[in-house]
Amino acid sequence: MRPIITAFAASPDRGRGLARDSRVRWALEEVGQTYDVRYLSFAELKEPAHRALQPFGQIPTYEAGDIRLFETGAIILHIAETHGGLLPQEAAGRAKAINWMFAALSTIEPPILELESTRFNDRDKPWGAARTVMAEDRIRTRLADLDGALGDAPWIAGAFSAADILMCSVLLRIKGSAMLEEQPRLAAYLARGESRPAYQRAFADQLAVYQRLMAAKG
């Protein structure tokens, strides 16, 4: 069954591939699953019809028959479990990949989001600079640990998996920063993720939405 996902009609990331629907698009592209996209305005995100799918009024959501999901990690895990290629077949490898999926969202991403929030909300506050430094230090600690876990391996849990979709998507939020460039193996890991044809297709599709929006505005 052809799934339907939701995405921003006007993404605040300006086509940079950071909106979370890009993660779901990437997973679907990797498994060769065609899909439809329902684009929503910020006002539509808060309307009852969408909140029935996503209680917090966010994107993305995923619908396929009776299956309705609204958390990115859960959506990608479902895609990986119902299609071949994104999770190892044997139990230990499968468990390792799932473990790293959760690590990407629960351990690596939170300090990165904290830094973004601090820069946006507190940059003009007296405590803004200090909080920024603290957040950057936490990210550096997490990245050093992640670098140690990755080592010289091409992917985080063995063969390419759903864990790499999520981990690379998280690292994209600090692409080009000194924090990431200080860890050349992680920067190379992200570049490998971005070079995958499935990622390129997902990125192009999301970027096209922004480009159409800009063209319509003249």
SVG drawing of the C-alpha trace seen along z (x, -y; Angstrom):
<svg xmlns="http://www.w3.org/2000/svg" viewBox="-11 -41 50 55">
<polyline fill="none" stroke="black" stroke-width="0.4" points="0.0,0.0 1.3,-3.4 1.9,-5.4 1.1,-9.1 3.4,-11.3 2.9,-14.9 5.4,-17.8 5.6,-21.5 4.1,-23.5 6.7,-26.1 9.5,-24.5 11.4,-26.9 14.7,-25.2 14.6,-26.8 15.3,-23.6 18.3,-22.5 16.9,-19.0 16.6,-19.5 12.8,-19.1 12.0,-15.7 10.0,-14.5 13.4,-14.3 14.3,-11.4 11.2,-9.5 11.6,-10.3 15.2,-9.0 14.0,-5.7 11.3,-5.2 13.7,-6.0 16.2,-3.4 13.6,-0.6 12.2,-1.7 8.7,-2.5 6.8,-5.1 4.7,-7.5 2.5,-10.5 3.0,-13.8 0.3,-15.9 1.7,-19.5 0.4,-21.5 0.5,-25.1 1.4,-26.0 -2.3,-26.8 -3.3,-23.4 -0.9,-21.7 -3.0,-22.8 -6.4,-21.9 -8.3,-19.0 -7.9,-16.9 -4.2,-16.9 -4.1,-16.6 -6.1,-13.4 -3.0,-12.0 -0.3,-14.1 -1.4,-15.1 1.3,-17.7 0.6,-19.4 3.9,-18.6 5.2,-16.8 5.8,-14.2 3.0,-11.7 2.7,-8.4 -0.4,-6.6 -0.7,-3.2 -4.0,-1.5 -4.7,-1.0 -1.2,-2.1 -0.9,-5.6 2.3,-6.9 3.5,-10.3 7.0,-10.0 9.9,-10.0 11.8,-7.2 8.7,-5.0 8.0,-5.7 11.4,-4.7 11.5,-1.6 8.2,-0.6 9.5,-1.1 12.6,0.9 10.6,3.7 8.2,4.0 10.8,3.7 14.1,5.4 17.5,3.6 17.4,1.3 17.8,3.8 20.0,6.9 18.2,10.2 20.1,11.8 19.0,10.9 22.2,9.4 22.8,7.2 19.2,6.1 19.3,5.2 22.5,3.2 21.0,1.2 17.8,0.4 19.9,-0.5 21.8,-3.1 18.5,-4.4 17.4,-5.3 20.9,-6.7 20.7,-9.1 17.4,-10.5 17.8,-10.3 21.5,-10.9 23.1,-12.8 20.2,-15.0 19.0,-16.6 22.1,-18.7 22.2,-19.8 18.6,-21.0 19.4,-22.7 22.1,-24.7 19.7,-25.7 17.2,-26.8 19.8,-28.8 21.0,-30.5 17.5,-31.4 15.9,-32.3 18.7,-33.4 21.3,-35.0 20.5,-38.5 20.1,-37.5 22.8,-38.1 23.2,-34.3 23.1,-33.6 26.9,-33.3 27.5,-31.1 24.6,-28.8 25.9,-28.6 29.3,-27.5 27.8,-24.9 25.7,-23.5 28.6,-23.3 30.7,-21.5 28.0,-18.9 27.8,-18.4 31.6,-17.9 31.5,-15.3 28.8,-13.4 30.6,-13.6 33.8,-12.3 31.9,-9.4 30.2,-8.8 33.5,-9.0 35.0,-6.3 32.0,-4.0 32.2,-4.5 36.0,-4.2 37.0,-3.4 33.8,-1.6 31.8,-3.0 28.5,-2.7 27.5,-2.8 26.0,0.7 27.8,2.7 26.1,2.6 24.2,-0.6 20.9,-0.6 18.1,-2.7 20.4,-3.8 22.6,-5.6 19.6,-7.4 18.8,-8.8 22.3,-9.5 23.3,-11.2 20.1,-13.2 21.0,-14.4 24.6,-15.3 23.2,-17.3 22.1,-19.9 25.7,-20.7 27.2,-20.2 30.0,-22.6 30.4,-23.5 33.8,-23.4 32.3,-20.9 31.8,-18.4 35.0,-19.2 37.0,-18.5 35.9,-14.9 37.0,-14.1 35.8,-10.5 32.3,-11.7 32.4,-14.4 33.4,-11.7 30.6,-9.4 28.0,-12.2 29.4,-12.7 29.0,-9.0 25.4,-9.3 24.7,-12.3 26.3,-10.6 23.8,-7.8 21.4,-8.0 18.4,-7.5 19.4,-10.5 20.0,-12.6 16.5,-11.8 14.9,-12.6 16.8,-15.9 16.0,-16.9 12.3,-16.3 12.2,-18.4 14.3,-21.2 11.9,-21.3 9.1,-22.3 11.0,-25.3 12.1,-26.2 8.5,-26.2 7.5,-28.3 10.1,-30.9 9.2,-30.9 5.5,-31.5 6.5,-34.5 8.4,-35.9"/>
</svg>
